[in-house]
Amino acid sequence: MSDTSFDDLTDVYEAMIDWPKRLNAEAPFFRRLFEKHDVKRVADVACGTGRHAAMFHSWGLEVEGSDVSPNMIDRARETFGEPAGLRWAVRGFDRPPGPRGSFDAVICVGNSLALASDPAAATHALHQMLGATRRGGVVVVHVLNLWKFASGPCVWQKLVQQRLPEGRSLIFKGVHRCHHEGYVELLVVADDADNPSMRSHTVRFLGMRAADLESAARECAAADVHFFGGHSDQPYDADKSADLIMVAQKG
């Protein structure tokens, strides 16, 4: 079985990530950034199951999380509810997250922008995010740095054991690069003595370069653009960094 998105992978997506560890590692980065730019209203574009959005809301911020996947948004509502100041929407990043200038910060993290169909669609999405950001606000894009991988075989990165709807399962995750595109490979093996099963999923993503992101951001009035190789503010190195994080301030 092969999928082009994570729409039918909500349970696998949740099980694959150590969310407390990830959010603890990323929270200081966002706290510093939001305090620096006096952020009170945040749009989390392609929010998945809403973990970042809920964290920002717990800080007293007004947050909207949106995702093209109804399954992901249903899970976010089930997990976090919809209290005052936190709302959810089913919407792709080809549409603006709100009226012009309505947010202090717009984020698109977890390699989500790289799932755009082509570079033009990614640029359009970035313009929509910047359009919804007020002057002096920031857009944060976080993607996997594909360029640290040699073009070739899959690099298997993670193995976790979790209980999924089909029972106790092993989830294998790998990444491989084919020239200017990447592929996330997921293999889910259900360890059911009576009915063992195996399913695989392949998700294609774009290889995104810092120079192209900066050019697209500046086309839409970004006056200050910075890149990081991780959430500890380390410099971005195309050959070594695990992540590519862009922070673009609206001019």
Secondary structure, 3 states (H helix, E strand, C coil): CCCCCCCCCHHHHHHHCCHHHHHHHHHHHHHHHHHHCCCCEEEEECCCCCHHHHHHHHCCCEEEEEECCHHHHHHHHHHHCCCCCEEEEECCCCCCCCCCCCEEEEEECCCCHHHCCCHHHHHHHHHHHHHCEEEEEEEEEEEECHHHCCECCCEEEEEEEEEECCEEEEEEEEEEEECCEEEEEEEEEECCCCCCEEEEEEEEEECCCHHHHHHHHHHCCEEEEEEECCCCCCECCCCCCCEEEEEEEEC
